[in-house]
């Protein structure tokens, strides 16, 4: 029997990409009372909406996943909105949770909070040793302020809050929108489109993670061109969303300390190698072109994942290639016309 079995759990962002996997994992633990607010009913940027949500849900535990996110382009275009919206949602949800006396508040932060030149692998102790990468600093700092709040509330009120730092996520159900997707869904979509498997009115537009495809109307695979912002040299770590959800649920059940904890898979791959792997898995045989006039973002990203395994037994299970295969299949099955 899980500690979570008979708890009323409120999941902000539960209707989103990661949220769907968290709900699945909670149900596997036997959780029967899960409240998932919808943004049309509760605008968490507004204090009154947050209060009403707590009144309606009456939660024992809150898992705060809700966030305004995007790739490099979206962060460059909306730094003020990403800062304000993410800060206000988190600060208000945690404060009202403290006021009403919830048993536990789980905040899911972001790897974007780490300093731009953090030594690899990123250790939780490095979090304050510099300023985040400029293109996503407002978002990363807003989320990092929730760690400050969590630790202050633990110290002053003995409020049980924990803070998790997941690496870049991907998987089935990810955001494949041409204007807002991150690098993996962007590459998958563009490769599949260039193969002629999907007709899109937005073909050829640059997406938010800065990947675009140009091709002749025939979409001949050898004449298509995949354009990627930057040099292709930056490295990233990717965590399959179902694995991330398992880590969040394990931490919710077993971890009760104020120190932040990384959630990752323990590897790094260059954007170039990632692009080549996705091209291979989708069957795209066109040319990859790097637009070096565009920004690379943070030079390297990979987490030290020791603490998560020690503290609550989390270790990622799905390899990158297997996760990509599942994600590609999901995209083709759900978006192919």
N, C-alpha and C positions, 0 to 999 in steps of 0.2 A: 504494500500500500504506500503510495507516494504521499509525502507531506502536502502536496498540492491537491490531493484527491477531492477534498471537501471544501476547498477554498473558492470564494467568489473572486474571479480574476478579470480585471479590466485591462484591455489591450488597446492602447491608442495606436492608430496605424494598422490595426488588425485586418483591415480589408485590403491592405497593400501587398506588395510582392513578398517581403520577408514575413509579414504578419500571417499570411495563409499557412506558411510552414510552421510557425510557432503554434498556431491553433491546432494543427495536425498533431504536433508533438505533445501538446497539453492533453489532448483527447486520448492519446496513447497512454498517458499517465493516469487516466481515469477521471480527468477534470470534466465536470458536467455543467458548471456555471461559469460561462465565459461571455463577457459583455464586450461587444465590438462597436464603438461609436462610429457613425458616418459623418464626414465633414459637412454635409448639407444640413445635418441636424445639430452638430456641435462644432462651432468655429473656435478651436482651442486657443486662438490668439486673443480671444475675448474672455475676460475674467468671469463674467456672468455665465458664459457657456461652460466653462470649466466647473464652476460650482454646481450648475444644473446637472452636469454629467455625473459628478460624485453622488448627488442626491438620487439620480435615477439608477445608477449601477450598484451603489452600496458595496464597493469592493473591499476585500481583505488584502488583496495584492494588486499593484499596478505595474504593468510592463509598458514602458513608454517607448514606442517605436516611431511615433509620428514625426515626420521631418519634411522640410522642403529641400529637395536635393536635385542635383543635375551634374553634368560633366563640366569640362573646362569652360566651354562657351556660355553655359547657363550661369555659372559662377561669375564670370566676367561681366555679364549683362545685368545681373541681379544681386550685387554684393550687399546692398542695403536691405533688400527684402529677405534674402537668405539669413542675414544676421538677425534682423528683428523677429521674423516669424519663428525661427528655431529657438531663439532665446526666450521669447514670451511664452511659447507653448510649454517648454520644459520648466521654466521657473514657476509659472502659475500652477501647473499640474502637481509639481512637487510640494509647493507651499500649501495648497489646499489639501493635498493628501496628508501632510503633517497635521494640519488643523483638525481634520476629521478623524485622525488616528488610524490610518491604514497600517497593516502589519509590516508591509515591505513595499519599497518603491524601487523598481529596476529601471535604470536609465541606459539606453543603448546609444553610445556616442559614435565617434568616427575616427578613422585613421588620419583624416585631414587635420586633426588637432595637433599632431606631432610636428616638431620643428622641421623646416625645409631640409636641413642637412643632418638629420638624425643618423648616427652610425647604425649600420645594418648588422644584425637584426635589431629592430626597435624594441628597447626595453621600457617597461612602464615608468621606470625611474627617469627616463630621458624626456618625459613629456613637457617639462618646463625649461628645457635647455636651449631655447631659441624660438624664433617667430615662425609660424607655419608658412608653407609655400604660398606666394602672394595671390595666385588666381583663386584659391579657395580658402584663404585665411579668415574672412568674415564668417563663413559657415563653420569652419573648424573652431574658431574662438568662441562662437556662440555656444556650440556643443560643449566646449571645454569648461565654460562657466558653470555648466550644470554639475561638473565634478566638484568645483569649488563649493557650490551650494550643498551638494550631497555631503561633503566632508564637514562643512560648517554645521549642518543640521545634525549630523551624527555626534559631533562634539558638544553642541549646546543642548540639543533636545533628545539625544540618544535615539534619533529617528533611524530606523533600519533602511538604509539606502545602499545600493551597490551600483557600480558604474562599469560598463563593458565597452571595449574598444574593438569592434570588428573591422577586419580588412575589407577590401573591395569584394562585394557579393555578386553572384551571377546564378542563373539557373532558369528552369521552366517558369513562365509567368513573369519574367523580367520585363522592363519597360523597353519596347522596341520602337517607340515613337521617334520619327525622323529628326525631331527638333530637340529631344531631351534624353536620349539614351546614353548609357555609358559605353565603354570601349568594347566589351564583349558582345552585347546585343547589337551594337552599331556594326561591328565587323560581320557578324552573322547575317544580319539583314542585308547589308550591301552585297555580300558575296552571293547570297541566295537570289537577290534581285538581278545581279549581273548574269546569273546562270539562266535568266529568263523564266524563273519559276513563279514570279509574282509581278503583277503590273501595279505600278504606283504613280499617282499623279505628282508625287514629290520627287520622282526619280532625279538623281543628280544633285539634289540640295545637300549642303553640308549639315551634318547632325551635330548634336551638342558635345559629343566626345571627339568631334573633329575627324570623322572618317567619311569620305565620299567616294562614289563610284561614277565613272563616266563610261558609256559604252555605246556602240552603234545600235540602232533599233533592233537589229537581229539578235542582240545580246550574245554574240559569238564569244565563247569563253576565252579564246586566245587573244581577242582584240579588246577586251575590257580592261579598264584601269582602275585600281583601287588607290585612292589618294588618302594619305594619313598625315595629320598634322605632326610637325616636329621631326626629329631625327630617327625615331624608332629605337633609340638607345635606352631610354628610361626603363626601369624594371618595375614590375608590379607583382603583388601577391593576390591571389583570388581564392575566395572561400565559397564553396557551393552552398546555396541558401539553406538547403535542408540541414546541412552540417551546422551552419550558424544557428539555426533554430534549436537544434539539440543542445548546443552550447549555452544558449540563453536560458533554456528550460532547466538544464543542470545547475546553472548558477542561481537561478531563482529558487531552486529547491535546496541547494547545499551551501551557497556562499553568503557570508554575512559580514564581510570586512569592508572598511572604507577605502582601501587601496584599489585603484583601477586594475582591470585585468584585460589583456589582449585576447581576442578570438581570431585565430588564423589557421592556415594550413601548413605553414613552415617551409615555404619555397618562394623563389622569385623567378620571374620570366620576363625577358625584354619584350617591349611592344612589337619589335620586329619578329621575334620568334613566335609570339602569340599570333600575329597576323598570318604568318606562314602555316602555323598549325591549323588555324581556322580555315584557311584556303584549302588545305589538304583534306580536311574533314568534310567540307561542303562540296568539294570537287571543282572549286574555282581555279582556273589556270591562266588568268590574266596577269597583268603586270602590277606590282606594288610600287607606288611612288610616294616618297616622303617630301612633304612641303616644309622645308626647313625654315621658312619665314614665319612659321607659326610656333607657339610655345610648346615646350615639352611637358610642363608641369614639374612635379617633384622628381628629382633625379632617380631615386631608388626608394622602393617600399618593400619591406618584409619584416614581419613581427617575430619577436621572441615569444614563443607560445608555451614556455615552460610552466608559468604560473597557473594557467588554466588547467593543465593536466594534474598538477600537484593539488590544487585547491578543490577542484570539483570533477576531476576525472575526464575532462574533455579532450578529445583528439579527433581531428577531421578524418573522415572515412573515404570520401569520394575523390578520386584522382582528377586532375585537371582535364585530361583527355576524355575520361568517362563522363565527367560533368558537362563538357562541351558537346559530346555526342548527344546526351539527353536534351540539352538546351536547343541544339540545332533541330532535332527531331520534333520537339515541342513547337518550335517556331514554324516549321514547314507544315506540321499537322494543323496548326491553329490559324496561320496567316496566309497559307497558300491559296491562290485563286485559280 
